[in-house]
Amino acid sequence: MASSTVIDTSRIEAMVAQLKAAAARAQGNVEPAASVAQGEKAATRVDFADVLKSSLDQVNDSQKAAAKMSQSFALGDNSVNLSDVMIAGQKASISFQTSIQVRNKLVSAYRDIMTMQV
């Protein structure tokens, strides 16, 4: 069975570092350079569009892999187990449902922002 999605923890750590630095600046406790001098790594800039696109690409790849495994099993390939096919299908389904929920939350947030009084 092929390796499925791998979580890139460096991006998560970078985002957490950015959030901590922003919170410290908002409270007036720490200057931006001081937080880096205290041992935190400088946070790399994370582009939301790139993260969203890579997440959607991972969902697409898992669906393609599940479909390919299912097709191989249906054609009688002995190297593919039914349990592997079912697990890959469920992983693809869960990742797709997750992406739908993220989309719904983004649309809801957009509507909330658009209805705010300025």
C-alpha positions in Angstrom: 0.0 0.0 0.0 1.4 3.4 -1.0 2.2 6.0 1.6 -0.8 8.3 2.2 -0.8 11.9 3.3 2.1 13.1 5.4 1.6 16.1 7.7 4.2 18.8 7.2 4.9 19.8 10.8 7.3 22.5 9.9 4.5 24.6 8.4 2.4 24.1 11.5 5.3 25.1 13.8 5.9 28.2 11.6 2.3 29.2 11.9 2.3 28.7 15.7 5.5 30.8 16.0 3.8 33.6 13.9 0.7 33.5 16.2 2.9 33.7 19.3 4.9 36.6 17.9 1.7 38.4 16.9 0.2 37.9 20.4 3.3 39.1 22.1 3.4 42.2 19.9 -0.2 42.9 20.5 0.3 42.8 24.3 3.4 45.0 23.9 5.6 42.5 25.8 8.1 41.6 23.1 9.5 43.2 20.1 9.6 41.1 16.9 13.4 40.8 17.0 13.5 39.9 20.6 11.3 36.8 20.2 13.7 35.5 17.6 16.7 36.3 19.8 15.1 34.3 22.6 15.6 31.1 20.7 12.5 30.9 18.5 13.1 30.2 14.9 12.1 32.9 12.5 8.7 32.0 11.1 8.5 31.5 7.4 5.7 33.2 5.6 2.9 30.7 4.8 0.6 31.6 1.9 -3.0 30.5 2.5 -3.7 29.8 -1.1 -0.7 27.5 -1.4 -1.7 25.6 1.7 -5.3 25.3 0.5 -4.1 24.1 -3.0 -1.7 21.5 -1.6 -4.5 20.2 0.7 -6.9 19.9 -2.2 -4.1 18.2 -4.3 -3.6 15.7 -1.4 -7.4 14.9 -1.4 -7.3 14.5 -5.2 -4.3 12.2 -5.0 -5.9 10.0 -2.3 -9.0 9.7 -4.4 -7.0 8.7 -7.5 -5.0 6.2 -5.5 -8.2 4.6 -4.0 -9.8 4.4 -7.5 -6.7 2.8 -9.0 -6.5 0.2 -6.2 -10.2 -0.5 -6.6 -9.8 -0.9 -10.3 -6.8 -3.2 -9.8 -8.8 -5.4 -7.3 -11.8 -5.5 -9.7 -9.5 -6.7 -12.5 -8.2 -9.5 -10.4 -4.8 -8.3 -9.3 -3.6 -10.7 -6.6 -1.2 -8.1 -5.1 -4.1 -5.9 -3.9 -6.1 -7.0 -0.8 -9.7 -6.1 -0.3 -8.9 -4.6 3.1 -6.4 -2.3 1.5 -8.9 -1.2 -1.1 -11.5 -0.5 1.6 -9.1 1.4 3.8 -7.9 3.5 0.9 -11.5 4.3 -0.1 -12.4 5.3 3.5 -9.3 7.5 3.8 -10.2 9.2 0.5 -13.8 9.6 1.7 -12.8 11.1 5.0 -10.3 13.5 3.4 -13.0 14.6 0.9 -15.6 15.1 3.7 -13.0 17.1 5.6 -12.4 19.4 2.6 -16.1 19.9 2.3 -16.4 20.9 5.9 -13.5 23.4 5.5 -15.1 24.8 2.5 -18.4 25.3 4.4 -16.6 27.0 7.3 -14.8 29.3 4.8 -18.1 30.2 3.1 -19.7 30.8 6.4 -16.8 33.1 7.6 -17.0 35.0 4.3 -20.7 35.6 4.7 -20.2 36.7 8.3 -17.5 39.2 7.2 -19.6 40.5 4.4 -22.6 41.2 6.7 -20.5 43.0 9.3 -21.3 46.7 9.8 -18.3 48.9 9.1 
